[in-house]
Amino acid sequence: MKILNMTFGSTAVISQLRNKTQTPDLIQLHPVSKDENDILLNLSNKKSPFHGGISFEILSGTFLKKINYYYSFSYLTLNTEEQKIFLTLFKQSNHSNIILARSLNHDFNYLLLSAWAKQDDFLIWSNTSPLLFNQRYLNNPNYRAHTAIYESKNDSF
């Protein structure tokens, strides 16, 4: 089972944690929005190297390591019926650049992690994709979802 572990913090804290942990497979991404913190990712089959943070089981996809790319994290909380619809739509979609993962602690929480050469490419895709988390849902207050966009830089990998 492939696991995606994540933790969040300021650039200084995440950089310090990354240097202290000395694990070569740590990935630091920087937020596009000033309202978000940096994110530190660990993709492994091992226990999380972080004392806090969240962990997901990767159900589909492979992480693309590319400098100067945008990474969209869409967190979704789906009830049983929404999960059935969402997973069916996901299987039917073109998702070569998307990781689908489910929370290890709460099987109703999902993560879609996608990689894009340009930030606008994600916005176009999210508005035209048949998947459940497109902009119409993200702007609905009854729908529990959050999307944050990060970027990779020279210090990310």
Summary of the structure (lengths in Angstrom):
residues: 157
radius of gyration: 15.2
end to end distance: 22.6
largest distance: 43.1
contacts: 447
relative contact order: 0.23
helix: 24%
strand: 36%
